């Protein structure tokens, strides 16, 4: 797998849906066969790069969800539970 900066820059600007759709196309082409070894290797490398982009987006989304879910449950954060006890 190559990491020459050019491909990293190209995949770094892709959104999740773009990377996923291109990855689906790469897999489809690999499964269809009929490509030379050189083309197959290039497709495989591109697929690996696209998979990394997708994984990066999904990990980021997971971290945001975890942070959002953990936020209100933190003790002493001034949530409704604390204010209800203070009002009484």
DOMIGU-687771 format. One record per residue: x, y, z of N, C-alpha, C in turn. Coordinates in steps of 0.001 Angstrom, whole numbers, padded with zeros to 6 digits, always signed. Layout:
<nodes>
XYZXYZXYZ...
</nodes>
This chain:
<nodes>
+000844-001169+000000+000000+000000+000000+000885+001226+000000+000537+002243-000786+001349+003438-000870+000781+004535-000008+001693+005399+000437+001276+006563+001210+002147+007724+000764+001936+008160-000480+002800+009170-001063+002316+010594-000830+001281+010782-000036+000783+012118+000240-000286+012541-000754-000115+012199-002021-001089+012577-003038-002399+011853-002806-002336+010542-002635-003562+009778-002419-004148+010088-001055-003295+010342-000072-003795+010688+001255-004547+012012+001204-004029+012961+000450-004710+014252+000322-006025+014090-000422-006029+013238-001441-007246+013032-002229-008337+012369-001405-007977+011376-000591-008988+010692+000211-009348+011490+001450-008450+012332+001928-008713+013117+003135-009837+014116+002977-010131+014508+001746-011182+015490+001517-012534+014849+001224-012560+013525+001158-013810+012831+000863-014706+012754+002087-015980+012916+001871-016944+012667+002920-017188+011172+003031-017871+010768+004085-018130+009342+004304-018885+008725+003128-019963+009365+002708-020790+008788+001650-020027+008675+000341-019204+009676+000034-018401+009624-001189-017421+008466-001134-016716+008333-000021-015736+007265+000129-016424+005906+000081-017569+005785+000748-018304+004510+000754-018755+004136-000654-019300+005093-001376-019780+004811-002726-018637+004415-003655-017503+005108-003542-016355+004745-004375-015817+003371-003979-015821+003074-002693-015369+001766-002223-016261+000655-002766-017550+000878-002792-018485-000096-003359-018149-000346-004828-017847+000712-005557-017489+000579-006970-016172-000183-007145-015203+000091-006293-013919-000617-006351-014135-002104-006117-014920-002445-005105-015194-003854-004804-015923-004514-005974-016877-003818-006542-017626-004355-007679-016682-004673-008840-015765-003753-009124-014822-003965-010222-013874-005122-009935-013424-005238-008690-012536-006343-008337-013258-007681-008445-014496-007719-007982-015265-008967-008031-015617-009370-009461-015798-008380-010334-016150-008674-011718-014986-009308-012470-013769-009017-012022-012602-009584-012697-012348-008894-014025-011494-009503-014817-011209-008958-016129-010200-007825-016128-009605-007532-014977-008596-006482-014922-007220-007123-014843-006239-006380-015284-004867-006884-015212-004418-006906-013757-003313-007591-013527-002767-007640-012172-002449-006232-011680-001867-005429-012534-001518-004048-012178-002766-003250-011789-003811-003363-012597-005065-002674-012296-005689-003190-010999-005667-004486-010811-006232-005082-009601-005512-004590-008353-004181-004519-008426-003417-004018-007284-003727-002552-007003-003842-001759-008056-004176-000346-007883-005567-000193-007271-006512-001011-007731-007865-000974-007165-007850-001398-005696-007097-002432-005394-006990-002909-004013-006435-001802-003107-005368-001146-003554-004768-000061-002762-005757+001082-002562-006472+001418-003615-007473+002488-003499-008571+002065-002525-008976+000823-002598-009997+000324-001677-009538+000401-000233-008281+000072+000030-007739+000170+001389-007762+001614+001880-007388+002545+001015-007407+003968+001387-008831+004431+001684-009764+004027+000840-011161+004410+001036-011729+003804+002314-011343+002571+002613-011793+001934+003846-011278+002705+005064-010050+003196+004994-009503+004003+006090-010297+005286+006276-010670+005921+005173-011467+007144+005250-012807+006851+005918-013456+005773+005488-014749+005401+006076-014599+005103+007565-013560+004353+007914-013311+004010+009309-013081+005274+010146-012333+006230+009583-012068+007495+010277-013376+008240+010562-014243+008346+009550-015528+009020+009735-016390+008299+010772-016433+006974+010694-017260+006207+011633-016731+006309+013064-015415+006279+013236-014831+006432+014574-015123+007825+015129-015054+008838+014270-015377+010196+014691-016837+010325+015108-017710+009713+014332-019136+009750+014665-019394+009022+015981-018720+007895+016170-018881+007121+017418-018415+007939+018618-017292+008634+018471-016773+009460+019561-017740+010599+019885-018322+011194+018863-019296+012274+019101-020538+011754+019808-021008+010574+019392-022170+009978+020049-021862+009630+021501-020692+009039+021731-020301+008695+023098-020215+009940+023966-019654+011018+023425-019537+012266+024181-020914+012853+024470-021796+012796+023501-023146+013332+023696-023918+012522+024726-023760+011202+024672-024459+010351+025629-023881+010472+027032-022581+010682+027141-021929+010783+028443-022124+012159+029066-022334+013168+028264-022430+014537+028757-023494+014753+029827-024757+014502+029564-025809+014781+030549-025736+013906+031796-025085+012750+031711-025044+011835+032845-023966+012192+033863-023117+013171+033540-022027+013532+034449-022593+014182+035710-022128+013771+036900-022633+014358+038141-022201+015816+038274-023107+016619+038809-022813+018023+039056-022740+018874+037811-023380+018436+036732-023296+019203+035499-024404+020242+035389-025193+020385+036434-026259+021384+036410-027479+020929+035655-027630+019636+035474-028777+019087+034741-030051+019217+035547-031158+018733+035005-032466+018852+035630-032518+018154+036983-031819+017057+037163-031837+016331+038423-031265+017193+039559-030135+017885+039294-029526+018736+040308-030399+019926+040647-031009+020562+039661-031814+021744+039913-033120+021370+040641-033639+020177+040388-034863+019748+041055-034582+019561+042549-033427+019018+042906-033073+018813+044300-032850+020161+044988-032294+021135+044302-032044+022454+044865-033331+023247+045052-034331+022982+044233-035575+023756+044271-036415+023368+045482-036234+022149+046009-037084+021608+047046-036772+022118+048360
</nodes>
